[in-house]
């Protein structure tokens, strides 16, 4: 399933067992955060999912509102009883998370595959 808005921003979902990976492509800013939330909304009620990985490898830019959106997604995910992981963090997002100390608030993995392995049922914490 893929939600595409112009050529600038898209969210595509790929299920790996009980883990859903949301591959985000494009800038994450005030104009795209609502699209991210709307694309993920159907996941919160899915009882077959135990974790959501937000793969940001395709995000060339993320401002403070984008980070705020990611925090909101994490909180919604946790409220729904699902583990939340980030992958592919680089560039402005990595610098922002490090500079603000927010990096410690997230479970971050280098790649989506690594995050899926870590989030597989029976691995790590829920």
C-alpha positions as CSV (number, residue, x, y, z in Angstrom):
1,X,0.0,0.0,0.0
2,X,1.4,3.4,-0.9
3,X,0.2,6.9,-0.4
4,X,1.8,9.4,-2.8
5,X,1.3,13.2,-2.8
6,X,3.0,14.7,-5.8
7,X,6.5,13.6,-6.3
8,X,7.7,15.2,-3.0
9,X,6.3,12.9,-0.3
10,X,5.1,9.3,0.0
11,X,4.5,6.7,2.6
12,X,4.6,3.0,1.6
13,X,3.8,0.2,4.0
14,X,5.3,-3.3,4.0
15,X,4.3,-5.9,6.5
16,X,6.8,-8.4,7.8
17,X,4.9,-10.8,10.1
18,X,3.7,-8.8,13.1
19,X,5.9,-5.8,12.2
20,X,4.8,-3.0,9.8
21,X,7.4,-0.9,8.1
22,X,6.4,2.6,6.9
23,X,8.9,3.7,4.3
24,X,8.8,7.5,4.2
25,X,10.2,9.4,1.1
26,X,10.4,13.1,0.9
27,X,10.7,16.1,3.2
28,X,9.1,15.8,6.7
29,X,7.7,19.2,7.6
30,X,4.4,21.0,8.5
31,X,3.0,20.3,5.1
32,X,3.6,16.5,5.1
33,X,3.2,15.5,8.8
34,X,-0.7,15.3,8.4
35,X,-0.1,12.9,5.5
36,X,2.2,10.8,7.6
37,X,-0.3,10.6,10.4
38,X,-3.2,9.8,8.0
39,X,-1.2,7.1,6.3
40,X,-0.4,5.4,9.6
41,X,-3.9,5.8,11.2
42,X,-5.2,2.3,10.0
43,X,-2.3,0.6,11.8
44,X,-3.4,1.6,15.4
45,X,-6.4,-0.8,15.5
46,X,-4.6,-3.7,13.9
47,X,-4.4,-6.5,16.5
48,X,-2.0,-8.5,14.2
49,X,0.7,-5.9,14.6
50,X,3.1,-5.7,17.5
51,X,5.5,-3.0,16.2
52,X,5.8,-0.2,13.7
53,X,9.1,0.8,12.1
54,X,9.3,4.3,10.6
55,X,12.0,4.1,8.0
56,X,13.4,7.6,7.3
57,X,16.2,6.5,4.9
58,X,14.3,8.4,2.2
59,X,13.9,11.6,4.1
60,X,16.4,14.2,3.0
61,X,15.1,17.0,5.3
62,X,13.2,17.0,8.6
63,X,12.4,20.2,10.5
64,X,11.2,20.6,14.1
65,X,7.6,20.1,13.1
66,X,8.6,16.9,11.3
67,X,10.3,15.7,14.6
68,X,7.2,16.7,16.5
69,X,5.1,14.6,14.1
70,X,7.4,11.6,14.6
71,X,7.0,12.1,18.4
72,X,3.3,12.1,18.0
73,X,3.4,8.9,15.9
74,X,5.5,7.3,18.6
75,X,3.1,8.3,21.4
76,X,0.1,7.1,19.4
77,X,1.9,3.8,18.6
78,X,2.7,3.3,22.3
79,X,-0.9,4.1,23.3
80,X,-2.1,1.5,20.9
81,X,0.3,-1.1,22.6
82,X,2.7,-1.3,19.7
83,X,6.5,-1.0,19.8
84,X,7.9,2.0,17.8
85,X,11.2,1.9,16.1
86,X,13.0,4.3,13.8
87,X,15.4,3.3,11.0
88,X,17.5,5.0,8.4
89,X,18.0,8.2,10.5
90,X,20.5,10.5,8.8
91,X,21.1,14.1,7.7
92,X,19.0,16.8,9.3
93,X,16.9,14.4,11.3
94,X,20.0,12.7,12.9
95,X,21.5,16.1,13.7
96,X,18.3,17.4,15.2
97,X,17.8,14.3,17.4
98,X,21.4,14.4,18.6
99,X,21.5,18.2,19.3
100,X,18.3,18.2,21.3
101,X,19.0,14.9,23.2
102,X,15.8,13.4,21.7
103,X,17.9,10.5,20.1
104,X,17.6,8.8,23.5
105,X,13.8,8.9,23.3
106,X,13.8,6.6,20.3
107,X,14.8,3.0,19.5
108,X,16.9,3.7,16.4
109,X,18.4,1.1,13.9
110,X,20.6,1.6,10.9
111,X,18.2,-0.1,8.5
112,X,14.6,-1.2,8.2
113,X,15.7,-4.9,8.0
114,X,17.7,-4.5,11.3
115,X,14.7,-2.9,13.0
116,X,12.3,-5.6,11.8
117,X,14.7,-8.3,13.2
118,X,14.8,-6.4,16.5
119,X,11.1,-6.0,16.7
120,X,10.1,-9.5,15.7
121,X,7.9,-11.1,18.4
122,X,10.1,-12.6,21.2
123,X,12.9,-10.1,20.5
124,X,13.7,-7.1,22.7
125,X,11.1,-5.2,24.8
126,X,7.5,-4.6,23.9
